[in-house]
Amino acid sequence: MPKVKTNSAAKKRFKLTGTGKIKRQHAYHSHILTKKTKKQKRNLDHSAIVVKANRKQVLDLLVLR
């Protein structure tokens, strides 16, 4: 049986933390920033944790299950 390949797009977008959680970046922070408020842009700048409902899908893309 061949090896299972990691999804290249997913490995660029997600990182594992030391406790096993999956870190991600917020969307909507790359362009069309002039109409967004400073507060909105500042809040989009921080990383977030993938919610439990999507965790299995991300782990499957990263081939970590």
N, CA, C and O atoms as a MOPAC input file, in Angstrom:
PM7 MOZYME 1SCF
protein

 N      0.84000 1    -1.18100 1     0.00000 1
 C      0.00000 1     0.00000 1     0.00000 1
 C      0.89200 1     1.25400 1     0.00000 1
 O      1.83600 1     1.33800 1     0.78600 1
 N      0.59500 1     2.24200 1    -0.88800 1
 C      1.45900 1     3.42400 1    -0.96500 1
 C      1.29200 1     4.34100 1     0.24600 1
 O      0.31200 1     4.26100 1     0.98500 1
 N      2.28200 1     5.21100 1     0.42000 1
 C      2.21500 1     6.19500 1     1.50100 1
 C      1.09100 1     7.18800 1     1.22700 1
 O      0.77000 1     7.46400 1     0.07100 1
 N      0.49800 1     7.72000 1     2.28000 1
 C     -0.52900 1     8.74400 1     2.14200 1
 C      0.16800 1    10.09700 1     2.14000 1
 O      0.96800 1    10.39100 1     3.02800 1
 N     -0.13800 1    10.92100 1     1.14100 1
 C      0.52100 1    12.22500 1     1.02800 1
 C     -0.19700 1    13.27200 1     1.87600 1
 O     -1.42500 1    13.28900 1     1.96200 1
 N      0.58900 1    14.13900 1     2.49400 1
 C      0.06300 1    15.28100 1     3.23000 1
 C     -0.42800 1    16.31200 1     2.21900 1
 O      0.21400 1    16.52500 1     1.19000 1
 N     -1.56400 1    16.95400 1     2.50500 1
 C     -2.08100 1    17.99600 1     1.63600 1
 C     -1.17100 1    19.22700 1     1.72800 1
 O     -0.99400 1    19.79100 1     2.80800 1
 N     -0.59700 1    19.63800 1     0.59800 1
 C      0.39200 1    20.71900 1     0.57800 1
 C     -0.19500 1    22.05200 1     1.02800 1
 O      0.48100 1    22.83000 1     1.70100 1
 N     -1.44300 1    22.32100 1     0.66200 1
 C     -2.08100 1    23.57700 1     1.06600 1
 C     -2.27500 1    23.60700 1     2.57700 1
 O     -2.08800 1    24.64800 1     3.20500 1
 N     -2.64500 1    22.48500 1     3.15800 1
 C     -2.90600 1    22.41700 1     4.60100 1
 C     -1.62300 1    22.56900 1     5.41300 1
 O     -1.63200 1    23.20600 1     6.46600 1
 N     -0.53600 1    21.99900 1     4.94200 1
 C      0.70100 1    22.08300 1     5.72500 1
 C      1.26200 1    23.49700 1     5.76100 1
 O      2.03600 1    23.83700 1     6.65600 1
 N      0.87000 1    24.33300 1     4.78100 1
 C      1.28300 1    25.73000 1     4.77600 1
 C      0.39900 1    26.58700 1     5.68500 1
 O      0.82100 1    27.65300 1     6.13300 1
 N     -0.80900 1    26.13200 1     5.95500 1
 C     -1.79300 1    26.94600 1     6.66800 1
 C     -1.96200 1    26.60600 1     8.14700 1
 O     -2.42900 1    27.44600 1     8.91700 1
 N     -1.59700 1    25.41100 1     8.55200 1
 C     -1.83000 1    24.96300 1     9.92500 1
 C     -0.52800 1    24.56100 1    10.60700 1
 O      0.38200 1    24.02500 1     9.97300 1
 N     -0.45400 1    24.83200 1    11.92400 1
 C      0.69500 1    24.42700 1    12.74100 1
 C      0.16800 1    23.74400 1    13.99000 1
 O     -0.88200 1    24.12000 1    14.51100 1
 N      0.88700 1    22.74900 1    14.46900 1
 C      0.51300 1    22.08300 1    15.71300 1
 C      1.18600 1    22.78400 1    16.89000 1
 O      2.35300 1    23.16600 1    16.81300 1
 N      0.43700 1    22.94800 1    17.97600 1
 C      1.01100 1    23.51800 1    19.18700 1
 C      1.63200 1    22.38800 1    20.00800 1
 O      1.50000 1    21.21400 1    19.66200 1
 N      2.29800 1    22.74600 1    21.07800 1
 C      2.92400 1    21.74800 1    21.92800 1
 C      1.92900 1    20.83800 1    22.60900 1
 O      2.24800 1    19.69400 1    22.93200 1
 N      0.71900 1    21.33700 1    22.83100 1
 C     -0.31200 1    20.52900 1    23.49900 1
 C     -1.17800 1    19.75100 1    22.51500 1
 O     -2.11000 1    19.05700 1    22.92100 1
 N     -0.87400 1    19.86400 1    21.21800 1
 C     -1.61000 1    19.08100 1    20.21900 1
 C     -2.76200 1    19.81600 1    19.56700 1
 O     -3.46500 1    19.23700 1    18.73900 1
 N     -2.97500 1    21.06700 1    19.91300 1
 C     -4.02000 1    21.85100 1    19.26100 1
 C     -3.50100 1    22.32600 1    17.90600 1
 O     -2.29700 1    22.30700 1    17.65100 1
 N     -4.42400 1    22.75300 1    17.03800 1
 C     -4.04400 1    23.18400 1    15.69500 1
 C     -4.24200 1    24.69700 1    15.59100 1
 O     -5.34400 1    25.20300 1    15.80300 1
 N     -3.16000 1    25.41500 1    15.26200 1
 C     -3.20400 1    26.86200 1    15.11000 1
 C     -3.51400 1    27.21700 1    13.66800 1
 O     -3.10400 1    26.52000 1    12.74000 1
 N     -4.25000 1    28.32100 1    13.49100 1
 C     -4.56800 1    28.82300 1    12.15500 1
 C     -4.55200 1    30.33600 1    12.18500 1
 O     -4.58000 1    30.94300 1    13.25600 1
 N     -4.50700 1    30.94600 1    11.00900 1
 C     -4.58300 1    32.39900 1    10.88900 1
 C     -6.00800 1    32.79900 1    10.49500 1
 O     -6.74200 1    31.99900 1     9.91500 1
 N     -6.38900 1    34.01900 1    10.80800 1
 C     -7.69500 1    34.53200 1    10.40200 1
 C     -7.68400 1    34.87500 1     8.92000 1
 O     -6.64500 1    35.23100 1     8.36400 1
 N     -8.83900 1    34.76500 1     8.28900 1
 C     -9.00100 1    35.15600 1     6.89300 1
 C     -9.29100 1    36.65900 1     6.81900 1
 O     -9.44800 1    37.31100 1     7.85100 1
 N     -9.36000 1    37.20200 1     5.61400 1
 C     -9.73800 1    38.59700 1     5.34000 1
 C     -8.71300 1    39.61600 1     5.84000 1
 O     -9.08300 1    40.73800 1     6.18800 1
 N     -7.44400 1    39.24600 1     5.88200 1
 C     -6.43200 1    40.19700 1     6.33400 1
 C     -5.33000 1    40.39900 1     5.29000 1
 O     -4.22600 1    40.82700 1     5.62700 1
 N     -5.62800 1    40.09200 1     4.02900 1
 C     -4.58500 1    40.18700 1     3.01300 1
 C     -4.79400 1    41.32500 1     2.01300 1
 O     -3.81900 1    41.87100 1     1.49600 1
 N     -6.03200 1    41.68500 1     1.73500 1
 C     -6.27600 1    42.78400 1     0.79300 1
 C     -7.63000 1    43.42000 1     1.10000 1
 O     -8.38000 1    42.93800 1     1.94900 1
 N     -7.92600 1    44.50400 1     0.40000 1
 C     -9.12600 1    45.32700 1     0.64700 1
 C     -9.15700 1    45.74400 1     2.11800 1
 O    -10.15800 1    45.55400 1     2.81000 1
 N     -8.04700 1    46.31500 1     2.58100 1
 C     -7.92800 1    46.67000 1     3.99400 1
 C     -8.34600 1    48.10700 1     4.27400 1
 O     -8.49700 1    48.48200 1     5.43700 1
 N     -8.53800 1    48.92100 1     3.23500 1
 C     -8.84700 1    50.33600 1     3.45100 1
 C    -10.22300 1    50.53900 1     4.06900 1
 O    -10.42500 1    51.49000 1     4.82300 1
 N    -11.16100 1    49.66800 1     3.76500 1
 C    -12.52000 1    49.83100 1     4.30600 1
 C    -12.69000 1    49.17200 1     5.67900 1
 O    -13.74000 1    49.32000 1     6.30400 1
 N    -11.68700 1    48.45800 1     6.14700 1
 C    -11.76500 1    47.81200 1     7.45400 1
 C    -11.19400 1    48.73300 1     8.53000 1
 O    -10.23500 1    49.46700 1     8.28900 1
 N    -11.78800 1    48.68500 1     9.70100 1
 C    -11.33900 1    49.54700 1    10.79200 1
 C    -10.02300 1    49.03300 1    11.36700 1
 O     -9.65100 1    47.87800 1    11.15800 1
 N     -9.31900 1    49.90900 1    12.09900 1
 C     -8.06300 1    49.50400 1    12.74400 1
 C     -8.29800 1    48.35100 1    13.70200 1
 O     -7.50300 1    47.41300 1    13.76900 1
 N     -9.38700 1    48.42600 1    14.43700 1
 C     -9.71000 1    47.38100 1    15.41600 1
 C     -9.93500 1    46.03900 1    14.71700 1
 O     -9.46000 1    45.00400 1    15.18400 1
 N    -10.65700 1    46.06200 1    13.60100 1
 C    -10.94100 1    44.84600 1    12.85600 1
 C     -9.65200 1    44.22100 1    12.32000 1
 O     -9.45600 1    43.00900 1    12.41700 1
 N     -8.77700 1    45.05300 1    11.75500 1
 C     -7.50900 1    44.55800 1    11.21500 1
 C     -6.60100 1    44.02100 1    12.31600 1
 O     -5.92100 1    43.01100 1    12.13400 1
 N     -6.59700 1    44.70000 1    13.45400 1
 C     -5.78100 1    44.26300 1    14.59200 1
 C     -6.25100 1    42.90600 1    15.10500 1
 O     -5.43400 1    42.04200 1    15.42000 1
 N     -7.55700 1    42.72000 1    15.18800 1
 C     -8.09900 1    41.45400 1    15.68500 1
 C     -7.88000 1    40.30100 1    14.70200 1
 O     -7.76400 1    39.14800 1    15.11600 1
 N     -7.82400 1    40.60800 1    13.40800 1
 C     -7.57100 1    39.57500 1    12.39900 1
 C     -6.11300 1    39.15100 1    12.37100 1
 O     -5.77900 1    38.10700 1    11.81200 1
 N     -5.24200 1    39.95600 1    12.97100 1
 C     -3.80200 1    39.70500 1    12.91800 1
 C     -3.36100 1    38.54400 1    13.79900 1
 O     -2.32800 1    37.93000 1    13.53400 1
 N     -4.12400 1    38.23300 1    14.84100 1
 C     -3.73800 1    37.18900 1    15.78400 1
 C     -4.07700 1    35.80600 1    15.24700 1
 O     -4.95700 1    35.66000 1    14.39900 1
 N     -3.37900 1    34.79700 1    15.74300 1
 C     -3.69700 1    33.42300 1    15.34600 1
 C     -4.84800 1    32.91200 1    16.19600 1
 O     -5.15900 1    33.48000 1    17.24200 1
 N     -5.47400 1    31.84100 1    15.74300 1
 C     -6.60900 1    31.24600 1    16.43500 1
 C     -6.42600 1    29.73800 1    16.47500 1
 O     -5.53400 1    29.19900 1    15.82100 1
 N     -7.26400 1    29.06300 1    17.23600 1
 C     -7.23200 1    27.60600 1    17.34500 1
 C     -8.38600 1    27.03800 1    16.52500 1
 O     -9.49600 1    27.56800 1    16.56500 1
 N     -8.13200 1    25.97000 1    15.78800 1
 C     -9.17200 1    25.30900 1    14.99600 1
 C    -10.20400 1    24.72200 1    15.95300 1
 O     -9.84700 1    24.06900 1    16.93300 1
 N    -11.49100 1    24.95700 1    15.66600 1
 C    -12.56100 1    24.47200 1    16.53700 1
 C    -12.68000 1    22.95400 1    16.46800 1
 O    -12.23200 1    22.32900 1    15.50700 1
 N    -13.27800 1    22.37900 1    17.48200 1
 C    -13.37800 1    20.92000 1    17.61200 1
 C    -14.10600 1    20.27700 1    16.42400 1
 O    -13.76000 1    19.17200 1    16.00800 1
 N    -15.11300 1    20.97100 1    15.88100 1
 C    -15.90300 1    20.43200 1    14.76900 1
 C    -15.06700 1    20.21600 1    13.50400 1
 O    -15.36000 1    19.31700 1    12.71600 1
 N    -14.02100 1    21.04000 1    13.30400 1
 C    -13.19200 1    20.94600 1    12.09200 1
 C    -11.87000 1    20.23500 1    12.32700 1
 O    -11.10500 1    20.02100 1    11.38600 1
 N    -11.59400 1    19.86900 1    13.56100 1
 C    -10.30400 1    19.28900 1    13.92600 1
 C    -10.00100 1    17.98800 1    13.16700 1
 O     -8.87900 1    17.80000 1    12.69500 1
 N    -10.97800 1    17.10100 1    13.04700 1
 C    -10.78900 1    15.81900 1    12.37000 1
 C    -10.44800 1    16.02300 1    10.88900 1
 O     -9.58600 1    15.32900 1    10.34900 1
 N    -11.11400 1    16.96200 1    10.24200 1
 C    -10.85900 1    17.23700 1     8.82200 1
 C     -9.43600 1    17.72900 1     8.60000 1
 O     -8.76800 1    17.30700 1     7.65600 1
 N     -8.97100 1    18.62400 1     9.47100 1
 C     -7.62100 1    19.16800 1     9.33700 1
 C     -6.58500 1    18.08500 1     9.58800 1
 O     -5.59100 1    17.99400 1     8.86700 1
 N     -6.81100 1    17.26700 1    10.60000 1
 C     -5.86700 1    16.18300 1    10.90200 1
 C     -5.78700 1    15.19000 1     9.74900 1
 O     -4.71400 1    14.65000 1     9.47700 1
 N     -6.90900 1    14.94000 1     9.06400 1
 C     -6.91100 1    14.05900 1     7.90300 1
 C     -6.08700 1    14.66000 1     6.75500 1
 O     -5.37800 1    13.93600 1     6.05600 1
 N     -6.17900 1    15.97300 1     6.56200 1
 C     -5.40500 1    16.64400 1     5.52000 1
 C     -3.91100 1    16.59800 1     5.83400 1
 O     -3.07900 1    16.47600 1     4.93500 1
 N     -3.58200 1    16.69900 1     7.13100 1
 C     -2.18500 1    16.67400 1     7.54800 1
 C     -1.66500 1    15.24900 1     7.75500 1
 O     -0.48400 1    15.05900 1     8.04600 1
 N     -2.52900 1    14.25900 1     7.61000 1
 C     -2.21600 1    12.84300 1     7.79500 1
 C     -1.58400 1    12.60600 1     9.17500 1
 O     -0.49300 1    12.04800 1     9.29300 1
 N     -2.29900 1    13.04400 1    10.19800 1
 C     -1.81200 1    12.89400 1    11.57100 1
 C     -2.70900 1    12.00900 1    12.41800 1
 O     -2.55300 1    11.97200 1    13.63800 1
 N     -3.65700 1    11.28700 1    11.79300 1
 C     -4.51100 1    10.40800 1    12.57500 1
 C     -4.15800 1     8.97300 1    12.28800 1
 O     -4.76700 1     8.06300 1    12.85200 1

